[in-house]
Amino acid sequence: MDVLYFAWVRERIGLPRERVETGAETVADLVAELTAREERYAAAFQDLSALRVAIDQELTDFSAPLAGAREVAFFPPMTGG
């Protein structure tokens, strides 16, 4: 699946997107796999309350299942303007 990173998440990880092969069942499982990779992922995901997630461009939460997902995106909360 494609994993996309936006704003400061992208800055901490150093990539705008990557292709990930995973056996993760939920978004939280995917985050755990990514965090175990390298310190830069751990830094990006250290406070999940400061992040939002979307699966196939639909907002969801970290307990959401990944079965059939093509894309997961991580980003900070949006603010109006």
C-alpha positions as CSV (number, residue, x, y, z in Angstrom):
1,M,0.0,0.0,0.0
2,D,1.0,3.6,-0.4
3,V,1.7,5.6,2.8
4,L,1.5,9.3,2.5
5,Y,2.9,11.9,5.0
6,F,1.9,15.5,5.1
7,A,3.2,18.7,6.8
8,W,5.5,18.2,9.8
9,V,5.0,14.4,9.6
10,R,6.6,14.5,6.2
11,E,9.4,16.7,7.5
12,R,10.2,14.4,10.4
13,I,10.2,11.2,8.3
14,G,11.9,12.9,5.3
15,L,9.6,11.4,2.7
16,P,6.3,12.6,1.1
17,R,5.2,9.0,0.4
18,E,6.4,5.4,0.3
19,R,5.2,2.0,-0.8
20,V,4.9,-0.3,2.2
21,E,4.5,-4.1,2.3
22,T,2.8,-4.8,5.6
23,G,0.9,-7.5,7.5
24,A,-0.7,-4.9,9.8
25,E,-4.3,-5.5,10.5
26,T,-5.1,-1.9,11.7
27,V,-3.7,1.6,11.3
28,A,-2.3,1.3,14.9
29,D,-0.4,-1.9,13.9
30,L,1.0,-0.1,10.8
31,V,2.2,2.7,13.0
32,A,3.9,0.2,15.3
33,E,5.7,-1.4,12.4
34,L,6.8,2.0,11.1
35,T,7.9,3.2,14.5
36,A,10.1,0.1,14.9
37,R,11.9,0.9,11.7
38,E,13.9,4.0,12.6
39,E,14.0,6.9,15.0
40,R,12.6,9.3,12.5
41,Y,9.4,7.3,12.4
42,A,9.3,7.1,16.2
43,A,9.6,10.9,16.3
44,A,6.8,11.4,13.8
45,F,4.4,9.1,15.6
46,Q,5.3,9.8,19.2
47,D,2.0,11.6,19.9
48,L,-0.9,10.1,18.0
49,S,-3.3,12.6,19.5
50,A,-1.6,15.2,17.3
51,L,-2.2,13.2,14.1
52,R,-5.1,12.4,11.9
53,V,-5.3,9.4,9.5
54,A,-7.2,8.7,6.3
55,I,-7.6,5.4,4.5
56,D,-8.3,5.7,0.8
57,Q,-9.0,9.4,1.3
58,E,-11.6,8.9,4.1
59,L,-10.9,10.1,7.6
60,T,-10.8,7.3,10.1
61,D,-9.1,6.4,13.4
62,F,-6.1,4.4,14.4
63,S,-8.2,1.3,15.2
64,A,-9.5,1.1,11.7
65,P,-8.8,-2.1,9.7
66,L,-6.5,-2.0,6.8
67,A,-7.9,-4.9,4.8
68,G,-8.2,-3.9,1.2
69,A,-6.7,-0.4,1.8
70,R,-4.7,1.0,-1.1
71,E,-3.6,4.2,0.6
72,V,-3.0,5.5,4.2
73,A,-2.3,9.1,4.8
74,F,-1.0,10.7,8.1
75,F,-1.3,14.5,8.7
76,P,-1.8,17.0,11.5
77,P,-5.3,18.3,12.3
78,M,-6.6,20.8,9.8
79,T,-7.6,24.3,10.8
80,G,-10.0,26.6,9.1
81,G,-9.1,30.0,7.9
